[in-house]
């Protein structure tokens, strides 16, 4: 019995220690980049020895994969998106994808990790891209292609259209999380506006604005007038 209890305690401690290493590494990578962070710094920040870091993560790639697994959880989202796509609910498909990126509890460290990995030519960049970006714009391109064939969307390049929408969402996060430009509306209002603007350009018969979108647009116009005066 004592062994069993001790074993359980050890396993729990190991999981907690592994989580602390991931947390420390993520914070350091996001602040200093991958090239500027050493395993000694990760160990010091996590409050453990460097040997323990390597015990839990024998290679840096194992640590990168653990960070990616911690930050990327898209399977459940894609199931919901697929259900909306089956109903041809264009607004919900685009809103779900945009809301996954733009929301009140958005984690700014992920975007910094993505940018650092790309700028430094780091191997994690491709892992991030494949698991967090490509899955979205390739799926969205397929959906746009189907809707074009059905006559619901104007004829255009589906891949470019999907990249344009994802680019709009990513730029929103860069603007507010990297350059710290203050938000003038809620994340929900921003998502509504982006989806409305984008679908108005895609749909052969653009859907009318919802009352919420009318209210949001009016509020934004009022704010702009106050700033100019």
C-alpha positions as CSV (number, residue, x, y, z in Angstrom):
1,X,0.0,0.0,0.0
2,X,2.8,2.4,0.9
3,X,4.6,1.7,-2.3
4,X,1.4,2.3,-4.3
5,X,0.8,5.6,-2.5
6,X,4.4,6.6,-3.0
7,X,4.2,5.7,-6.7
8,X,1.1,7.8,-7.2
9,X,2.8,10.7,-5.4
10,X,5.9,10.4,-7.6
11,X,3.9,10.2,-10.8
12,X,1.9,13.3,-9.8
13,X,5.1,15.2,-8.9
14,X,6.6,14.2,-12.3
15,X,3.6,15.5,-14.2
16,X,3.7,18.8,-12.3
17,X,7.4,19.1,-12.9
18,X,6.9,18.5,-16.6
19,X,4.2,21.1,-16.7
20,X,6.5,23.6,-14.9
21,X,9.3,23.0,-17.5
22,X,6.9,23.5,-20.4
23,X,5.6,26.7,-18.7
24,X,9.1,28.0,-18.1
25,X,10.3,27.2,-21.6
26,X,7.3,28.8,-23.2
27,X,7.7,32.0,-21.3
28,X,11.4,32.2,-22.0
29,X,11.0,31.4,-25.7
30,X,8.2,33.9,-26.1
31,X,10.3,36.6,-24.4
32,X,13.8,35.9,-25.8
33,X,13.3,33.7,-28.8
34,X,14.7,30.2,-29.3
35,X,18.2,31.1,-30.1
36,X,18.4,33.4,-27.0
37,X,17.2,30.8,-24.5
38,X,19.4,28.0,-23.0
39,X,18.4,24.9,-21.1
40,X,20.2,26.3,-18.1
41,X,17.8,29.3,-18.1
42,X,14.8,27.0,-18.5
43,X,16.0,24.9,-15.5
44,X,16.6,28.0,-13.4
45,X,13.2,29.4,-14.2
46,X,11.5,26.1,-13.4
47,X,13.5,25.8,-10.2
48,X,15.1,22.5,-11.1
49,X,18.4,21.2,-12.3
50,X,19.4,21.1,-16.0
51,X,19.7,17.3,-15.7
52,X,16.0,17.1,-14.7
53,X,15.0,19.1,-17.8
54,X,16.8,16.5,-20.0
55,X,15.3,13.6,-18.0
56,X,11.8,14.8,-18.9
57,X,12.7,16.0,-22.4
58,X,15.8,14.1,-23.7
59,X,15.9,16.4,-26.8
60,X,14.9,19.9,-27.6
61,X,12.5,18.6,-30.2
62,X,10.7,16.6,-27.5
63,X,10.3,19.9,-25.6
64,X,9.1,21.7,-28.7
65,X,6.5,19.0,-29.4
66,X,5.2,19.2,-25.8
67,X,4.8,23.0,-26.1
68,X,3.0,22.5,-29.4
69,X,0.7,19.9,-27.8
70,X,0.0,22.2,-24.9
71,X,-0.8,25.2,-27.2
72,X,-2.6,23.6,-30.1
73,X,-6.0,22.0,-29.5
74,X,-8.0,22.2,-32.7
75,X,-9.7,18.8,-33.2
76,X,-12.8,19.7,-31.2
77,X,-13.1,23.0,-33.0
78,X,-12.8,21.4,-36.4
79,X,-15.7,19.0,-35.5
80,X,-17.9,22.0,-34.7
81,X,-16.8,23.8,-37.9
82,X,-17.5,20.7,-40.0
83,X,-21.1,20.5,-38.5
84,X,-21.7,24.2,-39.5
85,X,-20.2,23.5,-43.0
86,X,-22.6,20.6,-43.5
87,X,-25.5,23.0,-42.9
88,X,-23.8,25.6,-45.2
89,X,-23.9,28.1,-42.4
90,X,-21.3,30.4,-43.9
91,X,-21.3,33.0,-41.1
92,X,-20.9,30.3,-38.4
93,X,-18.0,28.6,-40.2
94,X,-16.0,31.8,-40.5
95,X,-17.0,33.0,-37.1
96,X,-15.9,29.8,-35.4
97,X,-12.5,30.0,-37.1
98,X,-12.1,33.7,-36.3
99,X,-13.2,33.3,-32.7
100,X,-10.6,30.6,-32.2
101,X,-8.0,33.3,-32.8
102,X,-9.7,36.4,-31.4
103,X,-11.2,36.0,-28.0
104,X,-11.0,37.5,-24.5
105,X,-8.7,34.8,-23.1
106,X,-6.3,34.7,-26.2
107,X,-2.8,33.6,-25.2
108,X,-0.3,36.1,-26.5
109,X,2.7,33.8,-25.9
110,X,1.6,31.6,-28.8
111,X,1.8,34.3,-31.4
112,X,5.3,35.4,-30.1
113,X,6.4,31.8,-30.3
114,X,5.2,31.5,-33.9
115,X,6.9,34.7,-34.9
116,X,10.2,33.9,-33.2
117,X,10.3,30.4,-34.7
118,X,9.7,31.8,-38.2
119,X,12.1,34.7,-38.0
120,X,14.9,32.5,-36.5
121,X,14.3,29.7,-39.1
122,X,13.6,27.4,-36.2
123,X,12.3,23.8,-36.7
124,X,9.3,24.5,-34.5
125,X,8.1,27.0,-37.1
126,X,7.1,24.2,-39.5
127,X,5.5,22.2,-36.6
128,X,3.4,25.3,-35.7
129,X,2.5,26.1,-39.3
130,X,1.4,22.5,-40.1
131,X,-0.7,22.1,-36.9
132,X,-2.1,25.6,-36.3
133,X,-2.2,27.5,-39.6
134,X,-2.3,25.1,-42.5
135,X,-5.1,23.1,-41.1
136,X,-7.3,26.2,-41.1
137,X,-6.6,27.8,-44.4
138,X,-6.6,24.4,-46.3
139,X,-10.0,23.5,-44.8
140,X,-11.4,26.9,-45.4
141,X,-10.1,26.8,-49.0
142,X,-12.0,23.5,-49.5
143,X,-15.1,25.0,-48.1
144,X,-14.9,28.1,-50.2
145,X,-14.3,26.0,-53.3
146,X,-17.5,24.0,-52.6
147,X,-19.5,27.1,-52.0
148,X,-18.2,28.6,-55.3
149,X,-19.2,25.5,-57.2
150,X,-22.7,25.7,-55.6
151,X,-23.0,29.3,-56.8
152,X,-23.2,30.7,-53.2
153,X,-19.8,32.5,-53.5
154,X,-18.3,34.4,-56.4
155,X,-15.8,32.6,-58.6
156,X,-12.3,33.3,-57.2
157,X,-9.2,31.5,-56.1
158,X,-10.3,29.6,-53.0
159,X,-6.8,29.3,-51.5
160,X,-6.1,33.0,-51.9
161,X,-9.5,33.8,-50.3
162,X,-8.8,31.5,-47.4
163,X,-5.3,33.0,-46.9
164,X,-6.8,36.5,-47.0
165,X,-9.3,35.7,-44.2
166,X,-6.7,34.0,-42.0
167,X,-4.3,36.9,-42.7
168,X,-6.9,39.4,-41.6
169,X,-7.4,37.6,-38.3
170,X,-3.6,37.1,-37.7
171,X,-3.0,40.8,-38.4
172,X,-5.6,41.7,-35.8
173,X,-3.6,39.8,-33.2
174,X,-0.2,41.2,-34.3
175,X,-1.6,44.7,-34.1
176,X,-3.0,44.4,-30.6
177,X,-0.7,41.8,-29.0
178,X,2.7,42.7,-30.5
179,X,2.3,46.4,-31.2
180,X,-0.1,46.9,-28.3
181,X,-2.6,49.1,-30.2
182,X,-5.6,49.5,-27.9
183,X,-8.8,47.7,-28.9
184,X,-11.7,50.0,-29.6
185,X,-14.3,47.2,-29.6
186,X,-14.8,43.8,-28.0
187,X,-13.3,40.6,-29.5
188,X,-16.8,39.5,-30.3
189,X,-17.6,42.7,-32.2
190,X,-14.3,42.5,-34.0
191,X,-15.1,38.9,-35.2
192,X,-18.6,39.9,-36.3
193,X,-17.1,42.8,-38.3
194,X,-14.4,40.8,-40.0
195,X,-16.8,38.0,-40.9
196,X,-19.4,40.5,-42.3
197,X,-16.8,42.3,-44.4
198,X,-15.4,39.1,-45.8
199,X,-18.6,37.4,-46.6
200,X,-20.0,40.6,-48.1
201,X,-17.2,40.3,-50.7
202,X,-17.6,36.5,-51.2
203,X,-21.3,35.9,-51.4
204,X,-23.2,36.3,-54.6
205,X,-26.1,37.7,-52.6
206,X,-24.6,39.1,-49.4
207,X,-26.6,38.3,-46.3
208,X,-28.1,41.3,-44.5
209,X,-26.4,42.6,-41.4
210,X,-27.7,41.5,-38.0
211,X,-29.1,44.0,-35.6
212,X,-25.9,43.5,-33.5
213,X,-23.7,44.3,-36.4
214,X,-25.7,47.4,-37.2
215,X,-25.4,48.5,-33.6
216,X,-21.6,47.8,-33.6
217,X,-21.1,49.7,-36.8
218,X,-23.0,52.7,-35.5
219,X,-21.0,52.6,-32.2
220,X,-17.7,52.5,-34.1
221,X,-18.7,55.5,-36.3
222,X,-19.7,57.4,-33.2
223,X,-16.3,56.7,-31.6
224,X,-14.5,57.8,-34.7
225,X,-16.4,61.1,-34.8
226,X,-15.6,61.8,-31.2
227,X,-11.9,61.1,-31.8
228,X,-11.8,63.5,-34.8
229,X,-13.6,66.3,-32.9
